[in-house]
Amino acid sequence: MDWRARSGDRSRQELEAAAPTWPGALPRLKDDEQPLLLDWLRGSAATRKWQGLLEAAGPDRIELAHRLSDLALKAGLCTRKERFEKGRWRPVELCWVELERLQAALGLPTRSDRDARRAALAQRLDALMADDLVGEAAQALAESRMAVGPAEARAALLQALVGWVGEGAEGLRRDFALRLGHTKAIGDGEWQWLERHFDLPALGIGAFAPTLTLAGDLSLVWPDTRRADLGALAFATLPVPSLLTLQRVDTPPARWWLIENRASFEKQAARRVPGDALVWIAGRPTRAWAQAVSHLLALAPAPAAVSADADPAGIEIALAAAAPLEACGLPWAATAMEPERLAGTGRQPLGRYDRQVLERLTVRELPPALAALRDALAEGGFKAEQEGWL
């Protein structure tokens, strides 16, 4: 044998090659040996129990496992500990001499590779958290326990979404997917994840035009006296291009109420009082959303209430949703966003993205109600979703 044994007692011994250092190249491996060596070297454990290695080999490769163990030992790739049982020495564990160099030679990812990817991903998510549009989704991704690979893919989706909206792009889902390489680059699971965080049609991504969801006793009139009476419906989702061609609004509201949370919007739509017209904000207001709301306000001006989550992003969303009102010179007030909402059940601690938004809000002049909420968030360190009370 080309290796030697060291043992302090008769029951154990450690076998090591004559020169247990990385030889700079792999030994010549047979066709059946390299696949098993790859199976053994996945992960970051430098020491592997022999029983675990046998399980990785499976019942059909037991002899191969012993042969590969001897080959690795003789080549200086590992040391091997054995125990004397029933009159013979039996392997107990293998310890790879230079695991990462061995993994690299086989094209396997190393712990250093994974650590570098995690660090790069954390930096990428930190940058995305500073973006108004995707910051909240980036924070949720950063706080999840998702594996690095899938998390990197979702970070790429967020980055593509920032570019898409920044350029004012519009198109089908396949057009957006092309930004990731090809039309099928985004699977069903990833589309579902995007849908949970964003109103994709409102961002110009979908098979249809961007939409606006409304509720109220509004009678919408187009040229040629074409009409839609929304009072007959609990709520209605209409294409923005169609809304932009409206000629007038009969039975205009006494108050507009803009609501961020979809469940809250539908609940209040079912309870609405005469004179109220409700609009779903659908996340961060987009250009198409603002254009549609501005046109409705021009045809049917009225003061408004704005309701969003009691969190830092909710304050920014309320301000953005109120921008068309301010442009039309109409009064508005934050509603159901009082600091007292933070004392109820279902509150959650502020995350990194929330803190970044709070920092931005400290230098903005806010209406008194939103300033009070901002200060309560900063002092208490908790946030809450409006679905809990509205």
N, C-alpha and C positions, 0 to 999 in steps of 0.2 A: 504493500500500500504506500501511496505518496503522502499520507498524512500521519500524524502522531497523536497519541492519547495522553491527556493529562488528567490525573484523578487524585483526590485527597483520600478517597476511601474506595472500597471494592464495589460499592453499590452504585456509584455514579462515575461517569467519565465525560470529558469534553473532547471531541475530535476537531482538529483544525488542520487546515492545509499547511504545508511547509512554509508558505508565504501568504498568510491570510490578508491580502490587500487586493484592491481592484486591479486586475491585470491589464486594464486598458481596452480590452476587447472580450467579447463573449467567446466561450469555447465553441467548437463546432457542434451544432445540435442536429439531431435527427428530426425527421418530419413530425414525429409524434411527441418529441420532447419540448419543442418551443411553445406549442399551445398550452401545455401544462405549466411550464415556467411562467408564462403570462398570467395564467389563473392564480398562481401562487403569489405573484408580485403585485397584484392589485391592492390598493390601500396604502396606508402609511405605517403599518406595524413592521418594525425591523425584526422582531422576534415572533415566530409563528409556532404554535403547538403542532406536533406531528399529527395528532388526531385530526386537527382542523385541516391540515394539508391533505390527509388521506380522504377526508370528506369532500374536499374540493376536487380531488382526482376522481372519486367515484369508484364503485366496485370493479369496473372494467379496466381501471388503470393502476391497480395496486402495485403490480410488478414494475410498471413504468415509474411510479412514484419513488420506489427504492432505488431504481437505476438513476433517476434524475438527481436524487439526493446525493448519491455517491459522486456523480459527475460534478455537481455544484461544489461539493466539498473539495474534491481533488483540484478543481480549477481555481480555488481561492475565493469563491463567491460567498461562502458562508462558513460558519462553524456549526457543529452538531452536538447536542447533549444527548447522552444515552443513559439508560438505567439497566442494571443487571437483574434480569428476572427469569426464573425457570431455566437457569443454566445458559442464558444467552443475553447478549447486549441488544436492547431495543431502543430505537430513537424516541426521544421525548420532545425535543424542539429544535428548530433551525433558527439561526440568527444570521441575517444577511450582513456581510461585512460593510458594504457601501451601498445601501439600498437605493438612494436617489440616482447614483451614477448607473447602477444596474437597470433601474426603471427607464432612465433616459435612453440607454442603449437599445432597449426593446420598444421604444416609442410610447411608453406609458407615462401618464401624468404623475408628477411627484408632489409631495407635500408643499415644497417651495412654489411649484407652479400653482397649486390650488390657493395657497396663501396670497400669492401675487394677484390672482384673479379676484379673490374676495376683496382685497384692498382696492383694486381698480374699480370693482363694482360699487363699493362703498363711496368712493370719490365721485363716481358717475351719478349715483343716487342723490348725494349731497347737492350736486349741481342742479339736478332736476327738481329738487325740493324748493329751489329758489324761484321756480317758474310758477306763475299764477295758475296756468291751465292744468299742469300735471303734477304740481307739488304734493297735493293730498294723496294721489295714487302712488307717487314715489315714496312718500312716508310709509304708507301701508306696506309697500313692497319691502322697504328697508327693515321694517319691524316684523316681517314674516319669517318663518323658518324654512323658506323655500331653498332648495339646492341651488348652487351657483349657476349652473347652466340654464335652467328655466328662468331664474331671476334675471340673468343677463339678457335673455330673449325678451322679457317683458320690459326691461329698461330700454331696449332697442325700439320697442313699440312706442314707448312714451317719447323717446327722442324723435321718432318719425312723426308722431302726432304734433309735437311742437313745431317742426318744420312745415308740416302740412297747413296748420292753422296760420302760422306766421306768413306764409305765402298766399293765403286766401284761396287755397286750392279747393276744388270741388270735383266729385266724381263718384264712381262706384267703389265698392270694397276692393275689387281687384286692382283698381288704380292705386289705392293706398298701399295694398300689399306689394306692389311693384317696388316701393321704396325699401322693402326688405329683401329684394332680390328677384322675386317672381310672383305670379298671381296667386300661387298656392302656398306662399311663405307663411301665412297666418292660419293656424288650425282653428277648429271650432271652439276648443277650450279657451284659446287666446281671444277670440272674438267675444266670447261670453264674458271674459274678464274685463275687456274694454267696455262692454255694454254696462257692466255693473258700476263703472266709474264715470262714464261719459255718455252724453246723448249724441251718439254718432251722427245721426241724420242732421242734427243742429250744427255739427262741425263740418258738414259737407261731405260725409262719408256714408254712402248707402246707395240702394237702387232707386231711391226716390229723392225728391227735392227736400231741402230743410223744412221743418215743420214748426208750428206753434200750437200749443194745446190751450184751449179756452173753455170757460164755463160762464153761463149767465144768460139773462133774457135779452140777448143781443140779436138784432135783425140786421144781417149784413147784406148790403145791396151792391151789385156789380153793374157795369154798363149793360144796356138792353134789359134793365129791370130784373136781371137774374138775382135770386135772393136765397139766403140760408138763414133759417130761424133757429138759433142755438138753444132757445128756451125749451125746445122739445127734447133735448138731449141732456144727459148728466154732464157730459163734457164732449168736446170735439177736437180732433187734431187735424189742422188744415195746412196745406202747403204754403210756405212763405211767398213764393212767386204769385200765387193766387191772391193772397191777402194784400199784396202790394198793388193790385189793380182794383181794390175796393173803391167804390165811388162815394158811399156814405154809410153811416151806421144809424139805423132807426132804433128807437128806444135806447138811447145812450145811457150808460151807467151813471149813478151818482158817485160811485167810488170804484176804482180799480184796486185789485188785491193781487200782488205778485208773491207767489209762494214757491220756495225752493224744493222742499221734500215732496216727492211724488205721492206718497201715501197721505201726507197732510193735505196736499192739493185735492186729491179725490175725496177725502173725508169732508173738507170744507165745501167742496162743490156740491156734495149731497145735502149739505145743511144751509146752503147760501140763502141770504135774505134778499128780498126784492131790492133792486138798485145796485147790487154788487156784481161786478164782472171779475172773474178770476183768471190769472195767467200762470201757467207753470213755468218756472225759471229754467229748469232742466240743467242744473249745474252752473258752471261759469257762463254768463251770457255771451253768446257769439255775435258776430256782426249781423248775420241773418236774423237772429232773434231780435236784436236791437232795431233793425230796420223795420221789421213787422210791427213791433210795439210802437215805434215812433209814428208809423202811418196810422195805426189805430188811435193813438192819442191825438193826432192832428184832426182826425175825423170826429172823435168823441172825447174831447178834453174833460178831465175830472181829476180830483186829488186821488192819491193812492196810498195804500198801506203796503209795506214790503216786509216779508217774513222769511228768514233764513235760519240755519242752525245757530245755536248759541256757541259758536267757536270762532277762532280768528278768521278762518276761510269764509265763514258765514257773514262776517262783517264786510269783507271785501266783495262778496257776491251781492250783498244788499246794496252796496255803493254802486257797483257796476249796473245792477238792475235798475237803479234809480236814475242813472245817467240820462236815458231818454226823457224822463219826467223833467229833470232839471233843464234839459235842452229846450223843452217846450214851455218852461216857466211855470210848471205845475207843482204844487206842494206835495210832499210825501212824508211819511213817518214810519220808522221801524216799529213793527208790531209783533208781539209775542217773542221778543228778544231781550226781555228784561234780565238783569243779573240774577234775580230770584230763581230763574229757571235752572241755574246751575246747582241749586240745593236739592233737586229732586233725584229720583233713582235713575240709573242708567248712565250716569256721568262717567267720563273716561279721562285719564290724565293726558295732559298736553304732550305731544310728541315734538320731534325736532322741527318738522315742517311748521307746526303750530307756533313754535317759538320764533321761527324766522318771520312768519307773517306778523306776529305781534310786534317785532322790531320794526317792520315796515309801517305798521299802523301808528307807532309812537310819534312819527314825524308828519302824520296826516291830520288835517283838521277834520274832526268828525262831528256829526250831530250829537247833541247831549246824550241821547239814549244809547247810541253806539259807543260813545266815549265811555259811558258808565259800564257797558258790557266789556269793553276792552280792558278797563282797569280791573274789573272783577276776575277776568280770565287770568291776567298777569298775577294778581294777588293770590288767587286760590289754586291755580295750576290745573284746573279741570275744565272740561268742555262737555256739551250735551247736544243731542240731535233733537230737532223740533218735533219729530214724530212722537216723542214722549208726551207732549202736551197739546199739540195743535191738531 
